Amino acid sequence: MPFECPIGCPADCCYFSSEEEDPTVFPEEAARLREEAKRRGLSLEFKELGEVNGVKIYRWVIEGWCPFFDKNTRKCSIHEKKPLACRMFPLVLDIKTGNIYLSENCLWVKQNGPRPLDDFPQEKQALLKVIVRLRLVR
């Protein structure tokens, strides 16, 4: 059964209660998000995390709801422009260890339990882009 956001999902993936949960983004993603935020009269904060294998990464600091989450439609208002970290959810990559796990903040995961990566085809594609970009594979 392939992953699909369930109807009535509480969108826990778009709510952030601690900095460790905040998405990690690449420089061009941060620039794209800032540009979109500016068009909407929003301001965003990013914290430089350093480099992984020579690739600079940032933490997108979000307190509470993602500023691009539409609470009325319960959907991402920048779906086509969202960063890879959001595209790969509920797959999560621990950059320090290289481990991949399923987020417990996902209602679908809570309902369906652990599943193979092939049940997450689009999310797996985004994850592979991150892995290649960070040069975590040889």
TORTI-102325 format. One line per 3 residues: their letters; for each residue x, y, z of C-alpha. Coordinates in Angstrom, 3 decimals, always signed. Each point is the difference from the previous one (the first is absolute). Layout:
<tises>
A) X,Y,Z ~ ...
</tises>
This chain:
<tises>
MPF) +0.000,+0.000,+0.000 ~ +1.776,+3.197,-1.157 ~ +0.171,+3.004,+2.286
ECP) -2.675,+2.657,-0.366 ~ -0.905,+2.695,+2.490 ~ -3.225,-1.202,+1.639
IGC) -3.211,+2.018,-0.027 ~ -0.327,+1.843,+3.277 ~ +3.736,+0.000,+0.591
PAD) +0.909,+2.371,+2.857 ~ +2.993,+1.210,-2.091 ~ +2.465,-0.600,+2.816
CCY) +2.723,+0.108,-2.663 ~ -0.663,+3.740,-0.404 ~ +0.111,+0.873,+3.699
FSS) +3.340,+0.428,+1.744 ~ +0.393,+0.057,+3.772 ~ +3.789,-0.233,+0.185
EEE) +2.919,+1.095,-2.144 ~ +1.138,-3.608,-0.474 ~ -3.247,-0.649,-1.916
DPT) +0.521,+2.956,-2.358 ~ +0.840,-0.838,-3.626 ~ +3.553,+0.053,-1.299
VFP) +0.345,+1.866,-3.289 ~ +2.609,+0.692,-2.651 ~ +1.034,+3.610,-0.807
EEA) -2.074,+0.250,-3.196 ~ -3.041,-1.367,+1.844 ~ +0.426,+2.650,+2.711
ARL) +0.231,+2.683,-2.701 ~ -3.125,-1.322,-1.752 ~ -1.906,-0.108,+3.293
REE) +1.088,+3.547,+0.896 ~ -1.140,+1.230,-3.418 ~ -3.401,-1.643,+0.398
AKR) -0.325,+1.340,+3.556 ~ +0.833,+3.520,-1.171 ~ -2.770,-0.181,-2.618
RGL) -2.405,-0.917,+2.790 ~ +1.234,+2.597,+2.501 ~ +1.581,-2.620,+2.261
SLE) +3.478,-0.221,+1.449 ~ +1.892,-3.239,+0.512 ~ +2.978,-0.924,+2.141
FKE) +2.787,-2.395,-0.950 ~ +2.895,-1.137,+2.143 ~ +3.205,-1.193,-1.628
LGE) +0.806,-3.529,+1.150 ~ +3.329,-0.294,-1.772 ~ +1.001,-2.378,-2.748
VNG) -0.424,-3.666,-0.721 ~ +2.661,-1.288,-2.389 ~ +0.564,+3.566,-1.200
VKI) -3.716,+0.734,-0.505 ~ -1.388,+2.899,+2.042 ~ -3.274,-0.647,+1.837
YRW) -2.389,+2.131,+2.031 ~ -2.681,-0.598,+2.586 ~ -3.274,+1.696,-0.959
VIE) -1.083,+1.318,+3.399 ~ -3.755,-0.400,+0.388 ~ -1.844,+0.479,+3.275
GWC) -3.478,-1.504,-0.182 ~ -1.736,-0.350,-3.365 ~ +1.987,+0.266,-3.207
PFF) -0.739,+3.456,-1.421 ~ -0.977,-1.658,-3.304 ~ -2.498,-2.428,+1.526
DKN) -3.550,+1.046,-0.896 ~ -2.102,-0.773,+3.082 ~ -3.251,+0.315,-1.970
TRK) +0.839,-2.536,-2.712 ~ +2.387,-1.969,+2.295 ~ +2.531,-0.062,-2.845
CSI) +3.383,+1.431,-0.882 ~ -0.446,+3.238,-1.941 ~ +3.418,-0.376,-1.682
HEK) -0.222,-3.703,-0.790 ~ +1.892,+0.302,-3.306 ~ +2.737,+2.146,+1.599
KPL) +0.452,-1.696,+3.361 ~ +3.478,-1.180,+1.023 ~ +1.213,-3.582,-0.287
ACR) -0.242,-0.505,+3.774 ~ -3.753,+0.584,-0.284 ~ -0.324,-2.021,-3.207
MFP) +1.557,-3.072,+1.584 ~ -2.175,+0.016,+3.140 ~ -0.844,-2.356,+1.755
LVL) +3.457,-1.321,-0.909 ~ +2.621,+1.631,+2.186 ~ +3.757,-0.056,-0.532
DIK) +2.277,+0.351,+3.023 ~ +2.841,+1.905,-1.656 ~ +2.453,-0.840,+2.788
TGN) -0.450,-3.781,-0.213 ~ -1.433,-0.482,-3.497 ~ -2.902,-1.956,+1.497
IYL) -3.417,+0.258,-1.627 ~ -3.131,-0.385,+2.081 ~ -3.742,+0.630,-0.145
SEN) -1.288,+2.963,+1.957 ~ -2.313,-0.787,+2.867 ~ -1.581,+3.436,-0.629
CLW) -1.832,-1.454,-3.004 ~ -3.551,-1.277,+0.439 ~ +0.410,-2.423,-2.933
VKQ) +3.090,-1.530,+1.629 ~ -1.840,-0.247,+3.329 ~ -2.890,-1.793,-1.734
NGP) +2.062,-2.267,-2.277 ~ +3.167,-0.591,+1.961 ~ +3.445,-0.577,-1.484
RPL) -0.019,-0.454,-3.758 ~ +2.693,-0.572,-2.648 ~ +1.409,+3.021,-1.837
DDF) -1.719,-1.146,-3.184 ~ -3.330,+0.945,+1.620 ~ +1.207,+3.629,-0.188
PQE) +0.941,+0.432,-3.691 ~ -0.130,+3.806,-0.254 ~ +1.467,+0.512,+3.445
KQA) +2.761,-2.502,-0.778 ~ +0.854,+1.994,-3.146 ~ +0.412,+3.189,+2.077
LLK) +2.065,-1.903,+2.590 ~ +2.336,-1.327,-2.702 ~ +0.525,+3.546,-1.293
VIV) +1.042,+1.076,+3.501 ~ +2.323,-2.996,+0.420 ~ +1.686,+0.647,-3.352
RLR) +0.206,+3.743,+0.637 ~ +1.674,-0.553,+3.377 ~ +2.319,-2.586,-1.548
LVR) -1.046,-2.626,+2.546 ~ +0.408,-2.760,-2.600 ~ +3.146,-0.890,-1.819
</tises>
